[in-house]
Amino acid sequence: MTVLEKSARNQLDKAVQAARRAATAGADRALRALSVDQGKKPTYLTPEQNELRRRLRVRCRGFGSWQDLVRAVAYEQWHRMLFARFLAENDLLIHPLYQVPVTLDECAEIARNRGIDQWEVVTEYAAGMLPGIFQQDDPLLLLKYAPEDQAALQEILEGIPTETFQTQDALGWTYQFWQTEEKEKVKKSERKIEGADICAVTQLFTEPYMVQFLLQNTLGAWWLDCHPESPLRSEWIYYKDEVQHNFSTFPKKAKELWLLDPACGSGHFLVEAFHMLLAIRQEEGESRNEAIRGIVRDNLHGLELDPRCIQIAAFAIAMEAWKAGFPTNQYLPLPNLACVGLPIRAEKAEWLKLAAGDGLLEDELEKYYDLFKNADSLGSLIQIEETGTLVPADVLMNKLETALAKEKAISDPVAEAFGETASGILKAVQYLRRKDYHIVVTNPPFLSNRRQADSLRPVIERDFPSSKYDLSTVFIGRSKLFCCARGLFGLVSPQNWLFLTSYHKMRNELLQSQCVKIICRLGPNAFEEISGHIVKAILIVSSNMDPEYNSSILTMDVSEIKETHEKSNGLSNQNFQIVNQIEQSKNPDSRIVLTTVSAGPLLEEYSDCYVGVLNGDSPRFQRRFWEIPKLDDLWVFQQTTVEKNIPFGGQYMILFFDIKEGHLREDARIRREKLHNSDQRGNKCWGKWGVAVSAMEPLPVALYTGATFDSNVAILLPKDIRNLLPIWTFCQSKEYHAAVRQIDQSLKVTNATLGKVPFNLDHWIKVASEQYPNGLPKPYSDDPTQWLFHGHPKPSATPLHVSIVGLLGYRWPAEIDPTVELSSMAKKWIAESEKLLLFAKSDGIVCIPPVWGERPATERLRSILAAAYGGDWSPRKEEEILKQAGYTKNSGLEGFLRDEFFASHCKLFHHRPFIWQVWDGTKDGFSVLLNYHRLDRNALQKLIYTYLGNWIAQQKDEIRQEKPGSERRLAAAENLKGKLEKILEGEPPFDIYVRWKPLHEQAMGWEPDLNDGVRMNIRPFMEAGILRWKPNIKWGKDRGTDSVPNCSGTTERLNDLHFKLEEKQKARENTGEMREADQCILLVEEKQKARKNAGKIA
């Protein structure tokens, strides 16, 4: 199998996406040149152009929009060129008279001699092979691009290497790459997925090794069971002859075997199956031509939602047939491919008339009408049930076919490609109703039920209730229904259904009613085009028969192999295991485990596991504790994840929560209807101790001390508190991680898994007594990002930052909240920290240069450091802590304060800084540290008119003294003052906007509400560009939607909005909330403006 290498695939991807852009722009210009977008016919067009314009306008009405017409023209124009080159590079572009292959260059020469366009010649010649794809009278292809647009497409096409067109998979890749832009657009829209969106969003090209593995262990297994000595065994490197199959219902001859791909896409499985069957049938003694004809006519079947995709699949099969030597001048049978995404267009009443008053028949016809009305979403999931109804099967099918036959406007895209005609829907029904396929193989669409639209989800919930959580798992059940008794079905599938609790019933059904043959875990990076952990796949092969007591599953695990191509090697030569299928049902929740699970009591016998609060809008309800100066009744602590095992960690979040009532501070209706009261999750843990397990790899743990906790951690709460220490010891161990991962490989492990692992209590009591002879540690942390932090610089991991923060007057929760449980060591350091309070600046403003008679920041900082370190303080210690802070330059404390502090402060405190550094943009100019908590309107005015005003006066004085640089510093300071005054005033873009507040509650000028958080309040300063460093803070759209429209006029959670003071004032007046204080502020601002305009402000 010749496939594209990664570099060639990337090159093709770029070329196709560039072609889509160029073809779309060219189509738009060409259509407008004919005034297709105008109602009035222009006078300058020829009669032929007028007729073409008329036909294009008819097509536009059929498509429904101008953009749809443009996209259709772009697709047809580019793909005519692309497919023609596929034919030409494989010597399949045949001269109709001489019956010899011609090149595209030769077509161009012939066109010049005939005085016509090159692509007219190409279309004429290619029409003999695929008349439906190269329609000579199609108005979309008759449209002429401008020379420069045609040349652009030609250049892109010629830039694709010849070798690309000679691989088996390139044709399929081209359509997937063409869909890339649409795929991204649909993803960004966040709309529910249905119809054409399904193909765009879910299309994922199957890796060749996956295709070969599944086919060699289904189709190949059948052939080698019939012919154990076949030389094909050595070619099929993925075949596992250790698997025991039952082929009693299979035919003995290949010509009688039926294979189906119910989600065939561009035909990857079918093309590979074609080559396998060609080898098989030739081994049986058939001639090459007869074998090819029989394979296309009898063996291969495919179903697909997308009519363009199914045409490409048909083209791909035909190409392989011709490349394999089938004569191009002989009739090639129509491939057994059907588009199952063609919705009916008749009215329901027309269908129901066929029942002729028979109520039972009318009910059945109505059911099928609703299914076929949504065929573009349901596709292969439509089931044609001929039994189990009160209506005789022959009567029902007769009436159904009569109704579908009337859909004359819906033709078969596969038949069209080969210049034939057929009813697309009738053909689809013929394949959908069959339950006798010997082999079903597919890579189904991956689409979770949360993203499925109403045209899809209810049918899935009705017909496939146990596997409804993802479209891909639904296809496991649907594939089984296509199979004959003992037929084989093999799929690429997500791995999560093997272990997620929601799939418990599906696993039970599968283990009890199907004989699972092979499960291979591929893990991350299974697909070349999707990196990382986005899709973790498995390969599964199963037989449609009941298991026996000794039925076994061959399992393989290549998830630890990182590179895609190495995974394929692993599947061919890595060791496998054999596990008993019946024993799998005895695992917790019937989880399917690829190795043998240890026996013994489970951790859940000694602890309960709880998941945490779900808030539905984290930017609104969650903060870091340092964003609020002191927690009041509005906020509670919330424990979250840690990055590594640590006794105390993940203690930096706070939650906008009513702890007395036990729920978010949110409307009761929203909590009930939108959150389903999940904001109350984990309440049985509050106030108790346990183990907090972070749900993401590598499942690090910390002790839980009783706060609320978020949904990214789960709490193991001991049923007997005396067992907390051995449970804590076990959860830190490698054994715990391995045991969890044995039964659950999901990216985020759920709380339902964490207790379902074997736990030997006696063993872990012994280990715990050795590791913790003094028992559990008491709460303590030297990390300033934890609310347990004691506030003293000396033992801190970041003494310089702690000292600066203390200098600006901030105190940690552990210092001021007596309810925080702490160790004796923490309390000792808190007592020491209180001695440093006298160094704190009461107004929260510390200028780095000396201003207004105050000491410079470096002197203040050295004073607090000397007091903190006592006799250990020295110039060498100063150098040491500067290096500890990552500062290696020679500018000392002042250099660090001016140039490095704010950036490192932002990074340390998660880009939610509470000490802000404002500067004038010059290295030796005005620079000041501000305690954000104290930066109210009065403080900002003090900064502008006292501190900065004094600095400006200094510079003016230095200008008079002719000191170097004073004029530059004055200009910078005046510029900074102007920006700060704009922030004080609060007109856009220097305004504060909080999306969860109505307009009449938005701040008028600089009136920050600290409860809204740093992200909301820092925006005016970042817009002004006066912070020393730019924190990583964005104001794009937040995830989710609101229940009612917000200030944006929509339910979208948009943050980057601006409103004028006039709009806010009017909103306040309209709601009767124009406070007297607001009126005073506005009056003062108006006077200041007037004075400024008059040049009277100093």
N, C-alpha and C positions, 0 to 999 in steps of 0.2 A: 504493500500500500504506500504510494507516494504522497506525502503530505507536506504542507508548508512548514518550513522552519520558522522559528520565532521571529527572526529579523525580517524574513520575507513577509510574514503575516503582518508585522507592524507597518511595513512599507505599503502593503495593500490596504491596510486600515486607513493610513493617511491619504492615500490616493483616492479611495472611495469617498471619504468624507469631504475631501477637496472637490471631488466631482459633484457631490450632492449640492454643495454651496454654489459652484459655478453653473451647474445645470439649472438650479432653481432661479438664480439671477438671470440667466439667459432666457429661460422660459417666460419669466415675467416681462422682460423687455420685448421679446418676440410677440407675445400676446398683445401687449400694449401698442406695438407698432401696427398691428392690424385693427386697433381700437376695439378689441374684444371686450374690454372693460367699459366701453361707452355704449349708451343706448342708441345713439344716432350713428348711422352708417356714414363713413367719410366718403368724400367724392373722389379721392385720389386712388382708390383701390381698383384693380382690374376685376373683371367678372370672376375669374378663378379665385382671386383673393377674397372677394365678397362671399363666394360660396363656402370657402374654407372658414371664413369668419363666422358665417351663420352656423355651420356645423360645430364649431368650437363653442359658440354661445349655447347651443343645445346641450352639449356635453357639460358645460359649466352648470346649467340648471339641474342636470342630472346629478352632478357631484354635490351640489348644495351650496358651494361657496367658491369665491375666486381663488383662495389659497389652495383649496383641494384641486382645482383645475391646474394651477401652477405646479403643484407637487406631482400630479399625474403626468403632465408633459415632461417634467424634469426626469421622472423615473423612466418613462418610455424612451426618451431620447438617449439618455446615458446607457441604459441597459441594451438598447439595440446595438450600440457601438461595442459595449463590453461583451455581449454574447457573440457578436460577430467575430471578435478577436479570439474568443474561446474556440469557435469553430475553425478559424483560420490557423491558429497555432497548433491545432491537432489534425490539420489536413482534412478538415471536414467542411470547408466552404467550397462547394462544388459548382463548377461552371455548368449551367443548365444544358448547354448544347454539346460540349465536348466531354462532360462527365469526368473532369479532372480537377484536383484541388487547385485553388487560386489563393494568393496572398492578398492582404489589404492593399499593399502597394500596387499590385497588378490591377485590383479593382479601381484604384485611383487613376491609373493610366487608361483603363477602359472607359472610365467616366469622362476623362478629358477628351478622348477621341469621339465620344458620343455627345459631348457638350452638355452633360448633366452632372449632378452632384454625386460625389463618391458614394455617399450612403444610400442613394437610390439604387446604385448598382449592387451594393452589399445586401440591401433588403431584398432585391429581386433574386439574387443568388441564394440567400439564406432561406427565403420563403419556400424553396423546394424541400428543405429539411424540416423547418418549424414554421409553417405558414401562419400559425396563430400568434406567434411572438413577433414575426416580421411581416405584419400586415401591410400590404402595399397601399391600401386605401384608408388607413387609419388617420383621422385628422390630427391626432396627437403627434404622429410621425411625419405627416405632410408639412407641418409647421416648420418654417425655415428659421434657424437661429441666425443672428447677426454674425458676419464672418469672424469677428474677434471672439465671440462667445463659442463658436464652433471650434475655433483654433485652440481656445483654452482647454476644452474637453479633449481635443485631439492630443494636446501636449501631455495631459494627465494620463491618458490611455497609453501613449507611447512610452511613458516613464515607467510603466509596470514591466518587470522583466519577463521574457518569454517563458522561462521555467515555471513561473507562477501559474500560467494557464494550462500547464501540463500535469498539475497535481490533481488528486481526487477530491480534495476538500476545498479548493479555492473558490469554486462556484458558490458553495454554501456560505463561506465567510463573507463574500461580497454583499449578500443581502443583510447579514447581521450588521456589518459595518455601515450599510446604508441606513439602518434603523437607529444607529447610535444617538443621533441628535434628537429624534423623537422619543427615544427611551429616556434621555435626560430630562426632556421637557415634561414628560408625564410624571417622572419621579418628583420633580420640583413642584408640580402642581398640587401634590399630596391628595389628589382626588382618588376616589375608589376606582378600582380597576375593572373594566369590562370591555367587551367588543374588541375593536382593533387595538386598544391599549394592551390587552393581554399579550399579544404577539410582540409588541414593541418592548414591553417591560420584562417579560420572562424569557425571551429568546436567549439561549445560552448554548453556544456551539459545543457539541459533545467531543471530548478529546478522543483521538483515534484509539488509544489504548483501552478506553472504556468500551467503545464500540466492539473492538476485537475480543475483549475479555467476555462480554456478554454473549456475543454470537458464537464464539468458540466453545462456550460452555452450555449452549442450547442447541443451535443448529449443528455445530461441530460434534457435540456429545452424541447426538442422535446418529450421525453418520459413522462415527467411530465405534458406537455400540453395534451398528449393523456390520461394519467392516473393520474389525480390530487391527488388521494388518495394513490398512490404507497408508500410503506414503504421506498423506496430508497431515498425519499426526505430528510429524517433525516440523511442519510449517506453522502449526497452530500452537504457538509457544505459551499461551495462557490456559490451554485446556488442562483440566484437573481430572485425571482418570480415577482418582480415589473416590470421587462422588458416585454413589449408587443411584442409577436412574431406572425408571420403569417406562419403557417405550411401547407398551403393549397396544396402545391405541394409535400409534404412529404408523404411517405407511412404510412399506419396504422400499418403494421407489421414490426418487426425488421429485419426479413430475407430479406426484400426488400430495406433496407437502405444501402447506399454506402458512406463510409467515406474515405477520402484521406489525407495523409500527403505528400506534394510534395517535402519536404526536410527532409526525415524521419530519417536520420542519423542512429543511432543504434536502433531505434524503440521505443523511450521513449513514445511518444504519442500513438503508436499502442498497446503497452503492456497495458497501462492504459485503452485504449478504449476496449481492449479485455476483461478485467475484468468487466467493466461497461456493455458491451453487454452480457456477460455471465449471469450477474444478471438479465438483462432485458429479455433475451430470456427464461431463466428459469422461470421468473415471467409470461411469456406468456404461459408456460406449456410444453416447450420442455424439453427433457431429457438432462442431462449434456453432454453426448457424442455427441448427435445430435446438441446441441447448439454450442459446441466447433468446430465441423466439419463445421457448417454453418458459424460461425464467420470467420474462416480462409479462407473458400472457397468463401464467398459472401461479407461480410461486409467491411473488412479491405483492404486498398490499400496504397502502399507507393512507392515513387520515390526517388532515391538518386544517386549522382554523383559517389561515391566511391564504387567499386565492393566489397571491403573487408567489408566496413561498411554495405552494404545491406545484405551481408551474415550474419553478426552479428545480424542485425535486424531480419532476418529469424530465426536464431538460438534462439533469445530471445523469439519470438512468439511461436516457437515450445516448448521451455522450459516451458513457462507459460501454454501451452496446456497440456503438460505431467504432470506438477506439479498440475494442476487443476483436474487431474484424467483421462485424456484421455489415453486409453491403449497404451502402447509402442509397442505392437505387432499388432496394427491395423494401417491401412493406414491413415496418416494425410494429407489432401489436401495440395498442394503446395501453400504457401502464395502468395497473389497478390502483390508482390513486384517486382520492375523492376529497373535495373541499367540504368539510362539515361545518364551515362557518358562514353558510349562505342563509340568512334569515328569510322567511317567507314574507310575501307582501300582500297577500289576500286579506280581506276582512274576516273576522271570526264568524260572522253570520253566514258567509258563503260556505265555510267548512261545515257548520252545524246543519245547514240545509240537507247535506248528504245523509244525515241520520234519518231523514224522512219520518220524524216524530218518534223514533225509537229512543227513549230516554237513556237507556244504558249505553247505547252506541254514541249518543250525543255527549255523554260524560267522558267517554274515552277519547273522542275526537277533540273535545275541548282541552283535555290534558295534553294531547300531542300538539295542538295548535300553540299552546303556551310554551311548550318546549321549543318548537321550531321557530317561533317568533324571536326567541333569544338564542338562536343557533350560533350567532357570531360570538357569544360568550360561552355557551355550553359545549359546542363541538362534539368531541368523542364521548362526552359524558351522557349524551342523549341515549336512553335505552329504549329499544323497541321490544315491548313485552307482548309476545303472541299467545302466551298462556297465563293463567291466573286471573283472567277477567271473566265476567258473565257473558261477554260477547264472543261468539265463535271466532277463532283465530283467522279463518279464511275470509270471513265477512269484514272483520276489522282491517286486515291488511288490504283487502280490495278497496275499501272506502278510503283508507289512508293514501294509497297509491293514486287513486282517482283525484283526491284533493291536491296532492303534490304535483301531479302531471300538469295541472293548470298553471303552475308557476313557470310559464314559458319564457318569461323575461330572464329567468335565472339559469344561465347556461353553465356547462361544466368547464372550468378553466383548463383542466388537463386536456379534455377533448379539443378545446379551442387551440391549444398550443400546437396540436398535430393536424389542425385543419378539419377536425371532425365536429359533429354536434351531438349533444346528449343533454338530458336533464340533470343538472348538477345535484339537485336535492334528491331525486329518485336514486341516483347512483350512490349518494351518501347513505341513504336508508338501506340499500342492499348490503352495504358493508357493516353498518351499525347493528343490524338485526342478527348478524351471524354470531354463533357461539361455538364455532368448530375450527378455529385457527389452532394449529399445532404448536406454533411458537409466537409469542408476543414479546417484542423488545422495544424499549423506548427510553428516552430521556425526557420526562414530562416537564411541564412548566412548574416552577417553584413560585408559589404565591400564597401567603398566609391568609387565613380567613378574615383577619382584621382589615385587609386591603381589598377584599372582594366586594363588588357591587351587588345590589339587590337582585340583579338579573341572574346572578351566579350562586350566591350563598344559600338561599332557601332550598334550591334544588339539591345542592350538595348535602345540606343538613338532613333532608328527607331521605335521600337515596344512599348516602354514605355517612351515617351519623358518627361512627366510631373513628373515622379517619378525616373528618371534616376540617381539621385545623390547618391543613395546607393542601393546595391543589395537587402537589406532587404525591402526597400520601393517598389521596383519593384515587389516583391512577393505579395504585397497587391493586385496590379492589376492582377497579374497572378492567384492568388487564386480565385478572382472573376470570371475569365474566365473559371476556372474548374467547377464552381458551376452551378447547375440548377437554373431556375427562383425561387426566394425566398429562395434559399439555403443559408446556414450560413457559413461564413468563419471567423476563429479566429486565431490571430497571436500574437506572441511576436514581438515587433517592437521597434526601437529607438524612443524616444519621440520627437526628434528635428523637424520632419516633421509637427508636430502640429503647429509650430510657425515660422520656418525659411522662409524668404521671397522667397527663391528659390523654395519652395514647394507650393507657392500660387496657381498655376494652379491645382496641384494635389488635394489640399484641396477643391477647387471649384468643381472639377469633382466628388470627393467623396461625398461631401455634397449634390450635386444636383442629383446624379444618384444612390446612395446607401443609404440604411437605416441603419445608424450606431446605434447599440444597446448599446454597453458598451465600455467605455474607462477607464482604470485604470492606473494611473501614479504610477510607482514603484520607480523611482528615483535611487540614487546611492545605491550600495551594494545589488542590486536585485539578483545578482548571487553570490553564496558562493565563487567561484573560482576567481572572479574578484573583487578586493577591490576598494573602493573609487569611483571616478566619471568617470571612463573610459567608462563604458556603463550605460546609463540611459535609462531604458526600460519602455514600456507601454504594456498593454494587450488590444487588441481591438477585438470586435466581431461585425460583420456587416452582414446585410442581402442583398442579391442580388436582390433588388427591389427599385423602386423610392420612395423617402420620401414623406410624406404627410405634410400638413401645420402644423399639430399638432404632428409630429414625434418627439420623445424625446430620449435623450441619458442619460443613467445612468452613472454617473461619480464617481470615487473614487480616492483619493490621499493618498498614504502611503509613499510618498517620504521623509517625515520628520522622519519616523521610520528608525533607523540606522541598526539594525540587520536583516539579511535575514529571519530567522525563525519568527521574530516578524512581518515582512511584511506579511507573510502568515496568521498570526493570524488577522492582520488588515483587510485583504481582506475578512475574514469570518465574522467579527463582527463589523467593523468600519462603521460609518454613511456614506451615499452616498448622492449625489445630482442628481436632474433631471434637465437637461437643454434642451431647445428647439433647435432642429437641424437647422431649417431654420434661427433662430436668429444668429447662429454661422456665417453665411455668411455675416452678417452685421458688424462683428468685423473687426478691421483694418487688411487688407490683408487676410480676411477670416480665421484668426487664430482660432484654436479650443481651447476654454478656458473651463476649467472644472467647473467654477463658473460663475455667472452673472457679466458682465462687466458694470461699471458705465457709464452713458451717459454723454454728454457734450463735449465741445471743447477739442481738443488734443494739447499736447505740441508742436507738429510739426506745428501748426498754428502760433506759436509765435517764432519758432526757426527752423533753418536747422541743420541737423546732418551730420557731415563729418567724414570719417575714414582717418587714417594717412598714412604716407609714408611706402611702402613696398620696402625693399632694396634687398632681395634675397640672401644676404650674410652678416649677421650682424657682425661676427667677423672681416670682412674686412672694413665695412663702418661705424660701430658705435664704439664710445669710451666713457669713462667717461671723463668729462671735465678736471679732474685733471691729466689725462695722457699727456696732452699737456700744456706747461708752459703758453702759451698765444695764444688765438685763432687768426688765420690769415684768409686770404680769402678762404683757403681750407676747413674750418670747419664752421658749424653753430650749434647753440643750437637746441636741440630736446627734447621736453617735452614727458614724459612717465607716467607710472602708479604710483599711491600712494597706501599705505596699509590701510589708514583710511582717513576719511574726514578731509581736512586741507585746509586753504585758499591758501597757496603756497607750492607746493611740486611736486615731479616727475621731478625736474629740475636739472638733473645731466648728461644727455646724450648729446653727440655732434655727428654730422653726417658729413661724407665726401661728401660735397654737393656744387654744383655751384648755389648759391642763385640767381645770376643775370639771369642765364638761366633757373632756376627753376627745376633742375634735379640732380640726382646723378652724381658724377664724374666717369662715366662709359661709355663704348663704346655705341654709339647711337643704333647700331643694337641689342646689347644685351638688352638695355633698352626697345626697341620696341618689340622684339620677345620673350624674356624670361620674362620680367617684365610687358609687355603690358602697359608701361608707368605708372605703378602704383607707381613709385617713385615720381610722381607729385601730388599724392592724397592729398587733404586737402589744396591746395594752396589758395582757397578762404578765408581761415581763417587767413593766415599769416598776421601779423601786426595788428590783431584785438583781442578783448577780448571776452571770452566766458567761458563755463564750460567744463572742461575735465573730462569725465567719464571713469574710468578704467573698462575694459570689463569683468573682472573676478569677481566672488563673493568675497566680498559683494557689488560690484559696488561702491567703494568709489570715491569721487569727489574732485577736486581741481580747482581753478580758472586758466583759460588759458590766457596767456598774449601775444600771437602772434608769438611764435616760430614755427618751423616745429614740427611735432609730429609723433609718431610711430603708428604702426597698432594695438597696444594693448590698445589704448585709442580712444575714439570718442569725437569730439568737438560739443557741442550744441552752435551754433552761433546765438545769438538773431537777429531777423529781425529788431527789434528796440532796440538800445543799452540801452534805458531807462528801458527796461524790464529785463536787465541782473540781477539786484539784486533780484527781486522775483523769477526768474528762478533758480538762485544760491541757494536761500533759500529753494526752493522746492526740488532741487536735493540732498540736504543734509539730507532731512527728511526721516523718516521711510516710509511715505506714498509713496514717489517716488519709493523706493526699492520694496515695496509690489506691486505697480502697474505694474512695469516692470516684476516682477517675475510671476505675474498673467498671462501674455501673452507670456512669454518666459522663459523657464527653462534651457536653454543651459548653458554649462559650461562657454562658452565665448559668451557674448551677442553681437550681431552685431549692427552697427549704425542704421540699418533699423528699429530696435525695439525701441530705446531709446526715440524717439519723439512721439511714438504712444500710449501714456498714457494720461488719462484725466488730464486737468490742468485748475484750476480755478484762473485766473489771479487776479481778485479783492481780493480773499482771501489771496493769497500769497504776494500781495503788502502790505496788512495790517500786515501779519506776519513779512515780511522783515523790515518794518518800526519799529517794536518793537525790533527785534533782532539786527538791524544795524541802530540805530538812526543817525549815522554820515556817512551813506552810505558805499559803498564797501571799504574794507581795501586796503591799498597801499602795493606794493611788499616789503616783509621783511621776513628774515629767520635767526634763530640762529643755523641752522643745517649746519655744514661745508661740508656736501655732496651736498649742493644746490648751484647753481651758484649765487643766490641772497645773499649768506652769506657775511657779512661785514668784516670778518677777525679779529675781536677783541675777545680775550679769555674770557673777563669778563662775558658777557651775554650768552656766548656760552654754548651749551649742553655738550660740551667736551673741557673744557678750557685747560687741559693738552696737548691734541693732537694739538689743535690750536697753543699753544705756541711753541711746538716743531717744528711744520711745519713752523711757522714764523721764528724760530731760523735758520732753514735751507734755508731761503730766498724765500719761496713760497708765492705768493699773489693770492687771489681769483679773479675771473672775475669781480665781482662787484666792487672790489677795483681799477681795472685798465682799465675797459671798460666803457667809459662815456655814451655809448648807452643803457646800462642796466637801465631800469626804476626802481626806488627805492623810498621807503618812506623817509620822512625827518629823521626818527629815524635811518634808515639804513645809511644814509649819515653822520649823527652825529658820529656813531661808526666807519665809514670808516676814518673820520678825526682823530679820536683817534688812529686808527690802524697805521696811518702814523707816529705817534710818536715812534712806536716800531721798525721801519725799521733799526734804527742804531744798533740794537742788532743782525741783520741778518748776517750770515757768508757768505761772498761773493763767496767763492769757493764751497759752498754746502757740505763741509766735516767737521763733528764735531765728534771728538774722545771722547769716554766716559771716558777713563782714560786720565790723562795729558800727552800729547805727543808734542814733538818739541817746547817746551816752551809755549804751548797754555794752556789756562784754561780748566779744565775738563768740561764735558757737564753739570754736575749738577750745577756748579756755573753759567754758561751761562744761564741755564734754570731759575734759581732763579732770576737772574737779570731781565729777560724779564717779569717774572710773577710779580715781585715787581713793575716794571714800569706800568704794565697793571692794577694792582689792587690798586696802590697808597697807600693811608692810610688804606685800607682794608687788606693789605697784612700782614701776621703774620705766625709763625710756625703752629698755629692751622688751618689757611686757607690752608696751604700746606697739612696738614693731610686730610683736608676736600676734596680737589680736588683729592687727591690720592684715597680716598674711592669712590669718584664719578666716577673715572676711573676704579673701580673694583679691585684696589690693596689694599689688607688688610695685607700684610706682614710687618715686622718691619724694612725693609732695606731702607726705604725712597726713595727719588727721584732716587738715583743711582741704587737701586735694581729694581725699575720700569723701568728705561731706559735700564738696561742690560738684564732683564729677561722677561718683560711683554709688553713693548711698541710695539714692531714690530708685535707681534701676534694681539694685539687689533687694531693696525693701519690697518692691512690687513683686519680684519673683518669689521671695520668701513667703509673702502673705497672699499667694494665689492670685496675683493681679487684682487684688481688692485693697489698695493701699489706704491706710488711715493716717499716715504722715505724708503730707504733700509737699513737694518742693517746687516753689514758683521762682522763676528767674527771668532776667531780662535778655537772655541769649548771649551774654558776653562772659568770658572766662573770669574777668576781674570785676564784674559788675554786681548789681543787686541780686541776692539769692537768699531765700528764706524758707525755713521749715515750718509747716503749719500743722497743728493738731486738728484734723478734719472734724472731730467731734465738737470742737469749740468754735468752728469757723461759721458762726451765724452772720447775720447782716451787720451787726455792730462790729464784730471782729474784722469783717472784710473792709468796712469803712476805716477802722483803725489801721489796718494794714496799708490802705491806699493813702490816707491823708496824714497819718502820723509817721509810720515807719518809712514807707516809700517817699512820702513828702519830705521827711528829714534827709533821706539819701539824696533826693533831687537838690535840696538846698545845699548839701555838702558839695555836690558836683558843680553847682553854680559858683560856690565859693572857691573851689579848686580851679575853675576856669579863670577867675580873676587873678589867682596866683600863678596861672599859666603852667599848671601841672600837666604832664603828658597823659593823654587818654581821657581827660575829664570831659571834653566835648562829646566824645564817642559814648562814654558812659551816661552822660546826661540825655542824649538822644534815645539811647536804649531804655533808660528809665522812664522817660516821658511816653514812649511807645507802650511800655508795660502798663503804665498808669491808665492810658486810654483803654486798653483791653480790659483791665480790671473794672473800670467804670462801666464798660459795656456789660460785663457779667453782673455787676450790681444792678444795672438797669433791667437786664433780662429780656431784651428783644432778640428774636431769632437772628443768627443761629446760636446765641449765647444764653438760651433759655433751658430750663429744666422741664423734661417731659416724663411723666410716669404713666405708662399705658393703662394700668388698672384703676386709675383715678378718673372721675368725670372731669370735664373741662373746668367746671367752677371750683374744683379743688386743686387745680394745677397751680404751681408756685407763681407768684407775681414778683418777678425779679429774683434776686438771690435770697430765697427763703427755703433752704433745704430741709426736708423732713428726713432725719437720720434713719427712720424705719424703712424708708424706700431703698436704702443701700447705696454703696459707693458707686455701683455701675450707673445708676440713674443720676446721681448728684455730681459726678465728676465731669459730665459731658461738657458744660460750658467752658471749663478750664482746658479740656482737650481740644475743643473747637477753636479756642483762642490760641492754642499752641504755646502755652507759657509754662507747661510742666517740664522739668529737667529731662525727663525720659517719658516715652509713650507706653503706658501699660497696654497689655493685650486685652482690650475691652472693645466689644462691638455692640452696635445697636441695630442689628438686623432684625429679621422676623424670628420670634421665638416659636418653638414647637407648639402644636395644638391650636385650638380655637376657643374663643370665649362663648359663653352661652347666649349673651346678648351683645349687640353692637357696642363698641367702645368709641373713644374719641376719633378714631380713624373713619368712623361711619360703617365699619365692617366688623366681623367677628375675628378677623386676622389679628394676631398678636404683634403688631408693628411697633417698633420703638423709635425709629428714626424720623419722628414727626416734630414739627415746630409750630407754635401758635403765638401770635402777637399778643402783647399786653391788652390791646383793645378788645381782642376776642375773648380773653379770659375775664376781663372786667365786665364785659357785656353778659357773659355766662353767669357771673356772680350776681350781677344785678337781676338777671332773669330768675334766678333761684332764690332771691331775697337774702343772699349771704354776703353782700358787700359790706364787710366789717369796717368799723370806724378806723381801725388800725390800717387797713388797706388804703382807705381814702387818704389818710395822713401820709402814707408812703408815697402815693401817687402825687399828692400836693407838693411834698418835698422835692420829688424828682423833677416835677415841672419847673419849680423855682430854680433848681440846680441847672437845668437845661437853659433856662432863660439867662441866668448869670453867666453860664459858660459861653453862650452865644454872644453875650455882651463883653466877653473877655475879662470878667471880673473874678473868675475863680483862680486862686493862686496855684 
